[in-house]
């Protein structure tokens, strides 16, 4: 398939654009394994973000009822018209997914899952958009940089643990389902990758205000070397006495830093702040 794709790209006069993080997958076994890990069935609507040359799109379409694939690079139109020829259940939308009105899209899609080889440069904002704005997303099975995958699945008190870890944990369970060497991509990137599955489980962490939880998480990691107390004072304009009281009431050490707090402790902190703000 790799040689076939190279021929199509060449014949269509396509050139890779570094700014879009374009690294295409051609191995049929790898493509099939991504779709399998996602658990796609013939009843599913699947959203793909960054469909590239359409190789993963075609693999998804073989299993799903419907595929809506978003692509930002309109130069891929002639390529996709060839690689997706005869694929009747896939629709390509040439639009930046970060600018999509997700609640409006969900009125038309109903429940869906996301399967994508995500452009590396927008991985985190895309994940946050889907988890914070999306109500109908059942799961996300995405190819990302290996170090980013480790961050998604990290535990507190590790160097990989960060704001995105705790944001994901509020709504989804994260697991690495496959590691993918850089040699599997065209062109070859400078890093290895991994496929992560985020299974959405609404209510997995009880919290009164999800938006406040996310704000607390981002505040805690705003300056990793500063204590949680200092970061809360700065982010929420609290007096030091109030910040100390909130932290102590949650059973957290006053000298603690953000990376030591589990998602459940972040939820407790957000609920306590909810009472006083």
C-alpha positions as CSV (number, residue, x, y, z in Angstrom):
1,X,0.0,0.0,0.0
2,X,2.9,2.4,0.7
3,X,4.1,2.4,-2.9
4,X,0.5,2.8,-4.1
5,X,0.0,5.8,-1.9
6,X,3.3,7.3,-2.9
7,X,2.2,7.0,-6.5
8,X,-1.2,8.7,-5.8
9,X,0.5,11.5,-3.9
10,X,3.0,12.1,-6.6
11,X,0.4,12.0,-9.4
12,X,-1.8,14.5,-7.5
13,X,1.2,16.8,-7.0
14,X,0.8,16.6,-3.2
15,X,3.7,17.7,-0.9
16,X,3.8,17.2,2.8
17,X,3.4,20.2,5.0
18,X,5.3,20.2,8.3
19,X,2.9,22.7,9.8
20,X,0.1,20.2,9.7
21,X,2.1,17.4,11.2
22,X,1.3,15.1,8.3
23,X,2.6,11.5,8.8
24,X,0.5,8.9,7.0
25,X,0.0,5.2,7.9
26,X,0.0,2.7,5.1
27,X,0.3,-0.7,6.8
28,X,-3.0,-2.5,6.5
29,X,-2.4,-4.7,9.6
30,X,-1.7,-1.6,11.7
31,X,-4.8,0.2,10.4
32,X,-7.0,-2.8,11.1
33,X,-5.6,-3.1,14.6
34,X,-6.4,0.5,15.4
35,X,-10.0,0.0,14.3
36,X,-10.2,-3.2,16.2
37,X,-8.8,-1.6,19.4
38,X,-11.5,1.1,19.0
39,X,-14.2,-1.6,19.0
40,X,-16.0,-0.1,16.0
41,X,-19.2,-1.9,15.0
42,X,-21.5,-1.6,12.0
43,X,-23.9,0.4,14.2
44,X,-21.3,3.1,14.9
45,X,-20.8,6.7,13.7
46,X,-17.1,7.5,13.8
47,X,-15.5,10.9,13.7
48,X,-12.0,11.0,12.4
49,X,-9.8,14.1,12.8
50,X,-7.0,14.7,10.4
51,X,-7.8,12.0,7.8
52,X,-4.7,12.7,5.7
53,X,-4.6,10.4,2.7
54,X,-7.6,8.4,3.8
55,X,-6.0,5.1,4.6
56,X,-7.4,5.0,8.2
57,X,-10.7,6.4,6.9
58,X,-11.1,3.5,4.6
59,X,-10.2,1.0,7.3
60,X,-12.8,2.6,9.7
61,X,-15.4,2.6,6.9
62,X,-15.1,-1.1,6.4
63,X,-16.4,-1.6,10.0
64,X,-18.5,1.4,10.8
65,X,-22.0,2.5,9.7
66,X,-20.8,6.0,9.0
67,X,-17.5,8.0,9.0
68,X,-17.3,11.8,9.2
69,X,-13.6,12.6,8.5
70,X,-12.3,16.1,9.1
71,X,-9.2,17.4,7.2
72,X,-7.7,20.9,7.4
73,X,-5.5,20.6,4.2
74,X,-7.7,21.1,1.1
75,X,-4.7,20.1,-1.1
76,X,-5.6,16.5,-0.2
77,X,-9.0,16.7,-2.0
78,X,-7.7,15.1,-5.2
79,X,-5.8,12.4,-3.2
80,X,-8.9,11.5,-1.2
81,X,-11.1,11.4,-4.2
82,X,-8.9,8.5,-5.3
83,X,-8.1,6.7,-2.1
84,X,-11.7,6.8,-0.9
85,X,-13.2,6.0,-4.3
86,X,-16.2,3.7,-3.8
87,X,-16.4,4.2,-0.1
88,X,-20.0,5.3,0.2
89,X,-20.3,5.6,4.0
90,X,-17.5,8.1,4.5
91,X,-17.8,11.9,4.3
92,X,-14.8,14.2,4.3
93,X,-15.3,17.7,5.7
94,X,-12.5,20.1,4.9
95,X,-12.5,22.1,8.1
96,X,-10.3,22.7,11.2
97,X,-12.0,20.5,13.8
98,X,-11.0,23.0,16.5
99,X,-13.3,25.5,14.9
100,X,-16.3,23.1,14.7
101,X,-19.4,23.8,16.8
102,X,-19.3,20.4,18.5
103,X,-22.8,20.7,20.3
104,X,-24.3,21.6,16.9
105,X,-22.5,18.7,15.2
106,X,-23.7,16.3,17.9
107,X,-27.3,17.2,17.1
108,X,-26.8,15.5,13.7
109,X,-24.5,12.6,14.7
110,X,-26.1,11.3,17.9
111,X,-23.6,9.0,19.8
112,X,-20.2,8.5,18.2
113,X,-16.7,7.4,18.8
114,X,-13.5,9.1,17.7
115,X,-10.8,7.2,15.8
116,X,-7.8,9.2,14.6
117,X,-4.1,9.5,13.9
118,X,-4.1,12.9,15.5
119,X,-1.9,15.7,14.2
120,X,0.8,16.0,16.9
121,X,0.7,19.8,17.1
122,X,-3.0,19.9,18.2
123,X,-3.3,16.7,20.2
124,X,-4.0,18.3,23.6
125,X,-6.5,21.0,22.5
126,X,-8.4,18.4,20.4
127,X,-8.7,16.0,23.4
128,X,-9.8,18.8,25.7
129,X,-12.4,20.0,23.2
130,X,-13.9,16.6,22.8
131,X,-14.0,15.9,26.6
132,X,-15.1,19.3,27.7
133,X,-17.6,20.2,24.9
134,X,-18.7,16.8,23.7
135,X,-21.7,15.1,25.3
136,X,-22.2,12.2,22.8
137,X,-18.7,10.8,22.5
138,X,-18.4,7.3,23.8
139,X,-14.7,6.8,23.3
140,X,-11.6,8.2,21.7
141,X,-9.0,5.8,20.1
142,X,-6.1,8.0,19.0
143,X,-2.6,7.7,17.7
144,X,-0.3,10.2,19.5
145,X,3.3,10.7,20.4
146,X,4.5,8.0,22.8
147,X,5.4,10.5,25.5
148,X,2.0,12.2,25.2
149,X,0.4,8.7,25.5
150,X,2.4,8.2,28.7
151,X,1.1,11.5,30.0
152,X,-2.5,10.7,29.3
153,X,-2.2,7.5,31.4
154,X,0.1,8.7,34.1
155,X,-0.4,8.4,37.9
156,X,0.1,11.2,40.4
157,X,3.6,11.7,41.8
158,X,5.3,10.9,38.5
159,X,7.0,13.3,36.1
160,X,4.6,12.4,33.3
161,X,1.5,13.4,35.4
162,X,0.1,16.8,34.4
163,X,-3.0,18.9,33.8
164,X,-4.1,16.9,30.8
165,X,-3.9,13.7,32.8
166,X,-6.3,15.0,35.4
167,X,-8.6,16.6,32.8
168,X,-8.9,13.3,31.0
169,X,-9.5,11.4,34.3
170,X,-12.6,13.4,35.1
171,X,-14.6,11.8,32.2
172,X,-12.5,9.0,30.8
173,X,-10.4,5.9,31.6
174,X,-7.2,6.0,29.6
175,X,-5.1,3.0,28.5
176,X,-2.3,2.5,25.9
177,X,-3.4,-0.3,23.6
178,X,-0.6,-0.3,21.1
179,X,2.9,1.1,20.7
180,X,3.9,2.1,17.1
181,X,7.5,2.7,16.0
182,X,8.3,5.7,13.8
183,X,9.2,3.4,10.9
184,X,5.4,2.8,10.3
185,X,4.8,6.3,9.0
186,X,5.3,8.1,5.7
187,X,7.2,10.4,6.0
188,X,9.0,9.0,9.1
189,X,8.6,11.3,12.2
190,X,11.4,11.9,14.7
191,X,9.5,10.1,17.6
192,X,7.7,6.8,18.2
193,X,3.9,6.8,18.8
194,X,1.3,4.9,20.7
195,X,-2.4,4.3,20.3
196,X,-4.4,5.4,23.4
197,X,-8.0,4.5,24.1
198,X,-10.0,6.9,26.2
199,X,-13.3,5.3,27.3
200,X,-15.8,7.9,28.4
201,X,-17.4,7.1,31.8
202,X,-19.5,10.1,32.8
203,X,-19.7,10.4,36.6
204,X,-16.5,8.4,37.2
205,X,-15.4,11.2,39.5
206,X,-18.1,13.1,41.3
207,X,-17.7,16.9,41.2
208,X,-20.2,19.7,41.6
209,X,-18.7,21.9,38.8
210,X,-16.7,20.3,36.0
211,X,-15.6,23.7,34.6
212,X,-14.2,24.7,38.0
213,X,-12.5,21.3,38.4
214,X,-10.7,22.0,35.1
215,X,-9.8,25.5,36.2
216,X,-8.4,24.2,39.5
217,X,-6.3,21.6,37.7
218,X,-4.8,24.1,35.3
219,X,-4.1,26.5,38.2
220,X,-2.3,23.7,40.1
221,X,0.0,23.1,37.2
222,X,0.5,26.7,36.1
223,X,3.8,26.8,37.8
224,X,5.0,23.2,38.7
225,X,7.7,24.4,41.1
226,X,5.3,26.5,43.1
227,X,3.2,25.0,45.9
228,X,-0.5,24.3,45.4
229,X,-1.2,27.2,47.9
230,X,0.7,29.7,45.8
231,X,-0.9,28.6,42.6
232,X,-4.4,28.8,44.1
233,X,-3.7,32.3,45.6
234,X,-2.6,33.5,42.2
235,X,-5.4,31.9,40.1
236,X,-8.4,32.6,42.3
237,X,-7.3,35.8,44.0
238,X,-7.6,34.1,47.4
239,X,-6.1,35.4,50.6
240,X,-3.3,33.1,51.9
241,X,-5.4,32.2,54.9
242,X,-8.4,31.1,52.8
243,X,-6.2,29.1,50.4
244,X,-4.6,27.3,53.4
245,X,-8.0,26.6,54.9
246,X,-9.3,25.1,51.6
247,X,-6.3,22.9,51.2
248,X,-6.3,21.7,54.9
249,X,-10.1,21.0,54.8
250,X,-9.4,18.6,51.9
251,X,-6.7,16.7,53.9
252,X,-3.9,18.0,51.7
253,X,-0.4,18.9,52.9
254,X,0.1,22.7,52.8
255,X,3.4,22.2,51.1
256,X,1.9,20.0,48.4
257,X,2.4,20.6,44.7
258,X,-0.1,19.9,41.9
259,X,1.5,16.7,40.7
260,X,0.9,15.0,44.1
261,X,-2.8,15.3,43.9
262,X,-5.0,12.5,42.5
263,X,-8.0,13.5,40.3
264,X,-10.3,12.7,43.3
265,X,-8.4,15.2,45.4
266,X,-8.7,17.8,42.7
267,X,-12.4,17.2,42.7
268,X,-12.5,17.6,46.5
269,X,-10.6,20.9,46.1
270,X,-12.9,22.1,43.4
271,X,-16.0,21.3,45.5
272,X,-14.5,23.2,48.5
273,X,-13.8,26.2,46.3
274,X,-17.3,26.0,44.9
275,X,-18.6,26.6,48.4
276,X,-16.7,29.8,48.9
277,X,-16.4,31.4,45.5
